[in-house]
Amino acid sequence: MTDEDDPVEMSLPAMVVAETHRLFRITPAAVDYLKPSLQTALVPAKTEADARNIATQIDPLGQDWCDPIRFVAESIVTPERHVIGDVIFKSVPLNAKIPKARKG
């Protein structure tokens, strides 16, 4: 390729992603003090079953979020749209000290 050649422009088809206004928050049903932290999953999905499956497939720690005895799920509908499958995992150390509110 010389300096006089124009770059080749390639056209790719647009990618379609599924979106939803529903977010599922999946949390442990009970605190397991043998584990070093609590983990929560925020999962955009159409159904609770889909949210649990997506979280289980993507979780880097390999937890089984499909177990309704170990994990509870609640859903909210937001004005914003979320991409289905775009999971956020949040971990909080169990031994973290939470500051008490000061009385004034």
ABEGO torsion letter per residue (X at the ends): XBAABBBBBBBBBBBBBBBBABBBBBBBABBBAABABBBBBBBBBABAAAAAAAAAAABAAGBBAABAAABBBBBBBBABBBBBGBBBBBBBBAABBBBBBBBX
